Amino acid sequence: MASYDVLFEILSRSDLETMSKCRLVSRECNALTYTPSFMRSHCERTNTLCGHIFYVSTQSGAFWRILAVVDIGLFFCRVRDPGIKYLVCKPTICQWRLIPAPGSGDSSPYFMTVLKSKPLKFKILRLHPHGLCNFNCEIFYSDVWFWKQLDDLILPDSQSLQDQRHAISVCGRLYWITLIQYEYGILIFDQDKENWEVNQVPDLCKNRLFYDIKLSVYGGKVAIMGKRRDTETVEVWVLKYSHGDGATSESDDDNETSCPRELEKSKTGKDNAIGEAAGKSRSKKRARIVELS
């Protein structure tokens, strides 16, 4: 394995496509590309900007609404001009393309995931709620350019989504926080296999009476940020992955998407940055591994 400095110099000058592939080489390469010093150097050396500012002038008479967006700068929008049109666009290169209209329900939340960047392949999931526990599911395929109706998502009577519109996308999967009476859970949708599964959160932060938790992304992995209601302490749990160790009984030897395996916990006080909590915590306590049942 090349030294840290050599990897730093090589990867900080590579394009985003190359860097994303190098993240799959080893844990060291993956961790390196998410350090603050590396991200600053990469932006400076490759003239890469992070983030999106999407502005549309209303003088044209068209009214735009952004329905979903992914990190590579791909937007899914609805345009009223004067009829309703749906399109995907990439403003940085001034490209757009109309897509067929989905089913009824303009207020439905949409979630987009990029499965491959070259050539571009993505899917858009639409969830149309029927009450708190039932959802009509529809998915758009970019390779064949049409919508397909999936089986309805039916949650148990006592289970609901914490926020129907907030999901995070990591490694081709979408994640939501679920509420089960007085406990939290995680709902996962695999965009490749198109199946649903439910996972647990760590026992120490699953009780809604004592914790307020949110999903986030840290180092390319799913993170749970839990804040105790009676203190200023924030706990960060990072979902670890292992290739080929699937969370469902289905097998796919060609699937490079990682699967959930275990959670690693770190703690940070109110004066510590959240980003430093996982892996490089200032706390003297060591992070401990918690196996999920």
N, C-alpha and C positions, 0 to 999 in steps of 0.2 A: 504494500500500500504506500502510495506516495506520501510525503510528509505533509503536514498541515499547511505550511507556507506555500508549497508548490501547488497543492490543490486550490488554495485561496487565489493564487495568481492566475491559474488557468480558468477556473470557473467564473471568477469575477469579470473575465473578458469574453465569456461565451454568451450566445443569445439565449433567450428564454426557453426555446425548444430544446436546445442541448442541455441546459441546466435541469430541466424537468426530467430528462432521461437519466442524468447523472445522479439524481436523487434516489433512483431505484438501485444504484450500484451497491451502496452500503449505508449503514446507519450513520457513519461518520460524515459521508458526503451529504446526506440529507440534513443532519444537524448543522453542518457548516453553512449551508445556503440560507438558513433562517436566522443566523446571528445578526445583530444590528450592524456591526462593523462591515460584514460582508455585503449586506443589502445596500448600505451607503456607497461602498466602493463599486458595486455592480451598477448602480444607477448612474454614478459619475462616469465610469469607463465605457459604458454602452449607451449612454444618453437615454436611459429608460426612465419613464415616469410611472409612478404607482398611483392608482386611483382614477376616478372618472368624474368629469364634470360635463353633463349633457344638457345643453340649452337649446331650446327651439323657440324661435320668434313667433309670437302670435299674430304678427302683421300679415302672414301668409293666409290666415283664415283657418288653418288646420289646427286641431287640438290633439296633442299627443299625450299618451299615458304610458309610462314604463311599467310593464307587467312583470318582467324578470330580467336579471342581468347576471353575467358570469365574469370571472376575473380577467379573462382574456379580452374584455371590452366588447362582448357580444350582447346586444340588447334585443329583447322581445317587447314589441310595442303595439298599442292599439291607436289608430289614427282616425279621427272623424273629419272627413274632408270631401263633401259633406256627409257621404255615407261612411260606414264603419269598415276599416281595413285593418288587417293584422300583418305585421312584417317583422323580420329580423334584420338588424342592421349592425354594422361596425363603423361607427363614425370616424375612427382614426384613419381609415382608408377609403371613406366615402362610398361604402358599398351597402346595398340593402336588397331585400327580396321579399315579395309578398308570399304569405302562406295562407292556406285555406282557413276559414273561420272555424273556431271550435264550437262545441255545443253551447246551448243557451246558458246564461248566467254571467253577466259582465262583472259581477262582484267576486267571482271565484278567484282564489289564489292560484298563481302559476309558479312553477319551479323548473329552472333550466339547468341541465348538466351537460358539459362537454365530455364526450367519451374518447375523442381523438381529435388532435389539432391539424394533422396533415395526413390525408385530406380531412377537412373539418367534418366531424360527425357529432351531432348533439340530439338530445331528447328534451321535450318539454312536458312536464306532468301538470295536469289540471285537476284540482280537487274541488268539487262542487258539493258543499255540505247539505245534508238533509237532517237537520237537528244536530245534536252534539256528538252522536256516536256513529252516524252513517255518512259516507261520502261517495259520490259518484266520481269515478276515476276515468280520465281520458289522457292519452299520451300521443305526442307528435313525434314522428320519426323523420329525421332530416335526410336519411339515405333514400327513402321512398316518397317523402314529402306528402304525408297524409296523417290524419288523426285516427286513432284506434280506441275503441271503447274497451276498457278493462273491467274485470269483476269489481263490484262495489267493495269498498273498504268498510267493514262493519266491526266496530270496536265493542268490547263487552259493555254491558249496561252501566257498570260503575266506572268506566274509563272514558276520558275525553282528552283532547289536545290542549295544552297550556295556551298556545297561540297558533291558530291555524295558518297564519300568514308567515310565520317565522320558522324557517328550516335552514340548516347548514348543509352544504354539499362537500363531501370529501371522498375521493377515490371512487367516484361513480355511485355513491350512495347519498341518500337524503336522510336527515335526522331531525326528529321533533321530540320535545319534552311532552310526556303524557302525565295525566293526573289520575291516580287510582285511589279514591277516597282520600286518605291523609298521606299518601306516598307518591313519589315521583317514579317515572319510568322513561324509557326511550323507545320510540317507534322508528323503525328503519325501513326504507324502501330501496331495494337494489335495482338501479336503472337497467342493468344488463340482464339479470334474470327475471326482472319484473315481478318480484315477490316481496311480501311484507314479513317483518319479524319484530318481536318485542324483546328488548334487553333490559337488564336491571341497572340501576345506578348504585354506587357504593352504599353500603348499609349506613355509614356514618352521616350521609347527607340526603337520605331518601325520605326522611320525615318532613313533611311540609310545615309542621308546627314550629320547627326549629331552624329550618334552612330555606333560603330563597335561592334557586339555582337557575342558571342560564347556560345555553350551549354556545360555544365559540370554536374558533380554529386556532391551534397553536402548533407551529412547526409542521404544518401540513397534516395535522392529526386533529381528531375531535377532542375538545376539551370541555369539561364541566366546571363552571365557576360557581362555587357555593358560598354564600355569605350567611353566617349565623345571625339570627335575628336579635340575639342578646349581646353580641359583641361586634367589634370592628374587624374581626378576622375573616379573611377570604381564603378559601381552600380551592386549589386548582387540581382537578383530576384529568390526566391525559390518557386518552384511549390508545393503547398500543396495538400494533398490527403484526400479523405473520402471514407471509405469502403461502397460498395453497391450503391453509387451515380454515376451511369454510365454516361459516356459522350455521349453514343449513345442510340438509342431507344431499342436496344436489351437488354434483361435481362438474368442474369445467377446467380441464388441464390447460387451456389456452387463456384462461382469465387471469390477467395480471393484477386485478384489483385486490387489495388486501382486505382481510376480514377481521372483525373485532375479536380480541382475545382477552385482554386484561386491562386494568386501569392502574395508573401510577399516580400517587397523590403527592402534592407539595403544598406547603402552607406559606402564606405571606401576610404580613400585617398591613395596616392601612397606609404606611409610609413606603411600602415596597411596590415596585411596578409589577403589574400582573404578568408581563412578559418574562420577568426574571423568576417568577415563582416556580415554573416547571423546568427542572433540570439544573438551573443555576440559582437556586434559592439562597437568599442571604441568611435564612434561618440555619441554625446549627443542627437542627434535627434532620436526619436523613429521610429521604422519600422511601416509602415502603410500598411493596407491590400487594395489591389486593386481587385475588382470583375471583372471577365472577362465577356464580353457580349456573 
